[in-house]
Amino acid sequence: MPLVVVGSVAFDSVQTPSEKRDNLIGGSATYFSYAASFFTTVRLAGVVGDDWPPEHTELLTARGIDTAALVVVQGAKTFRWSGKYFDNMNDRETLDVQLNVMGEHHPELPEQYRRCEYLFLANDTPEAQMKVLGQCPGAKLIVADTMDLYINNQRDALIDLLKKIDGLVLNDSEAKLLTGDENLVRAGHAVREMGPRFVVIKKGEHGAMFFSKHETYVMPAYPIPDVVDPTGAGDSFGGGMMGYLAEQGNVEPKTLKEAMAHGILIASFTVEDFSLDRLKKIDRDDIARRMEEYKRMLSF
Amino acid sequence: MPLVVVGSVAFDSVQTPSEKRDNLIGGSATYFSYAASFFTTVRLAGVVGDDWPPEHTELLTARGIDTAALVVVQGAKTFRWSGKYFDNMNDRETLDVQLNVMGEHHPELPEQYRRCEYLFLANDTPEAQMKVLGQCPGAKLIVADTMDLYINNQRDALIDLLKKIDGLVLNDSEAKLLTGDENLVRAGHAVREMGPRFVVIKKGEHGAMFFSKHETYVMPAYPIPDVVDPTGAGDSFGGGMMGYLAEQGNVEPKTLKEAMAHGILIASFTVEDFSLDRLKKIDRDDIARRMEEYKRMLSF
């Protein structure tokens, strides 16, 4: 089943304790699409300026990603994010954000996108996410991501959105912020009670937790000794998870759990190099091999 | 197989965001023994003052714990620890430590202790741990715990100790401190290369990691919605792990992994109430039931 993602396409500047890289291919929809492309056809919607090199788009289309709705705005500049990681490589500081063309653009999905059953609303304002959602009335599974900025400043719109989506993916500090509860088990269920059928809390190097009415579970991250750049790990997780669900064509509890595991594994590859560099070098067999190790790790 | 533990027996004062409790039964050897007593005979060595109520000792002996080497020093006071948990219930601040009788006492193990094959050196100075170790030349498995204080102030003695033990259990911040490496996967193996055959890094609410020459794995904590008091979780983990190993009578990789899981589960009970209160209310069946849920959670 094809999978639609609407989100940011960006240039990233990343500083780690050992290295600094500028003008990397980044953005939530970029990482998401690339990660999901191991499992299914992805249709990406986003916007860039005329500083976006065609080769970057070709990198995505070469993976079978539909970029028909990646709008290039002449005379505008692409979204830029710049961040710095602390020594633990899990915490980071945003140094600079230049919304540029992202600030003015409202995605209008082409017809082949609107027919999709699987939709992921990557991190954007809840209003923008709601507008996209309205364009896909036949979607069978709508999952969204959000962030602290919107939890703080657009809470009402976010609460409205939560009633319209099937799943929400957010990180641990965001779940605490949204619910005011420091216990992640309670926080996860409290978010779920705001509307979505299921909630996934991403815990970075500690893995991810899943919450539905009848299930609560946690899956650890795959242990990586050499984390080079954690940027995009969360979006890769989303892409792996949604890509697997779209491939399987169902959202049964068993499939959701397998999807969580695939999200965790794709993220474990992403952090092994800057930008998409590690994902560019792997194929489905590499994922399957690591999955076997992961399953072995968790069985006793 | 009987299991010997040498460590602190204490009065704790605990402040959580919602409650304050004084004069609780605490101490590393206390939590460890109680947790291990679900699996095997435990022989506890430690020291208390004459302010220690006999009922507290009876609570341990009623579990089959041998307290022959729990020395009561007349005219002395029992070790006291006082701490305060932050809202996240994972981080804490030590408010006060009164070593009292712990500061002067050097454990001399009775004969039935010296013959034990399973030995756990709970958190103490590396010199004190080394002295105990010397009294058990026939021990088949010696595992130690340590803490930031000794990593900082008695590093050389700790490095010597690491060459003499089979396993080390320490928490994530201690592993980073000991190795200077912020990546826990590398840190775990770096500690292992200092001597012990295996290393366990405890990550609090995020579970625990295991490192041997040929294995690296992480096991998540069992999700607990109502954490009342995390004190003793780490020592209960150690007790569950070592108790299970002593019960099984071997340290094969398979048994070690099952032991990790048992440690994680016992700790998940400990945090559900103050002091030993939750452990007092469970039996082996409760552990087995939660183990089934834990296994189900990790399988997909």
Chai-1 contact restraints between the chains, C-beta under 6 A:
chainA,res_idxA,chainB,res_idxB,connection_type,confidence,min_distance_angstrom,max_distance_angstrom,comment,restraint_id
A,D87,B,E182,contact,1.0,0.0,6.0,A-B,restraint_1
A,N88,B,E182,contact,1.0,0.0,6.0,A-B,restraint_2
A,E182,B,D87,contact,1.0,0.0,6.0,A-B,restraint_3
A,E182,B,N88,contact,1.0,0.0,6.0,A-B,restraint_4
A,V185,B,P223,contact,1.0,0.0,6.0,A-B,restraint_5
A,V185,B,P225,contact,1.0,0.0,6.0,A-B,restraint_6
A,R186,B,P225,contact,1.0,0.0,6.0,A-B,restraint_7
A,H206,B,H206,contact,1.0,0.0,6.0,A-B,restraint_8
A,T216,B,P223,contact,1.0,0.0,6.0,A-B,restraint_9
A,Y217,B,M297,contact,1.0,0.0,6.0,A-B,restraint_10
A,V218,B,P220,contact,1.0,0.0,6.0,A-B,restraint_11
A,V218,B,P223,contact,1.0,0.0,6.0,A-B,restraint_12
A,P220,B,V218,contact,1.0,0.0,6.0,A-B,restraint_13
A,P220,B,P220,contact,1.0,0.0,6.0,A-B,restraint_14
A,P223,B,V185,contact,1.0,0.0,6.0,A-B,restraint_15
A,P223,B,T216,contact,1.0,0.0,6.0,A-B,restraint_16
A,P223,B,V218,contact,1.0,0.0,6.0,A-B,restraint_17
A,P225,B,V185,contact,1.0,0.0,6.0,A-B,restraint_18
A,P225,B,R186,contact,1.0,0.0,6.0,A-B,restraint_19
A,K257,B,F300,contact,1.0,0.0,6.0,A-B,restraint_20
A,E258,B,F300,contact,1.0,0.0,6.0,A-B,restraint_21
A,A261,B,F300,contact,1.0,0.0,6.0,A-B,restraint_22
A,M297,B,Y217,contact,1.0,0.0,6.0,A-B,restraint_23
A,L298,B,L298,contact,1.0,0.0,6.0,A-B,restraint_24
A,F300,B,K257,contact,1.0,0.0,6.0,A-B,restraint_25
A,F300,B,E258,contact,1.0,0.0,6.0,A-B,restraint_26
A,F300,B,A261,contact,1.0,0.0,6.0,A-B,restraint_27
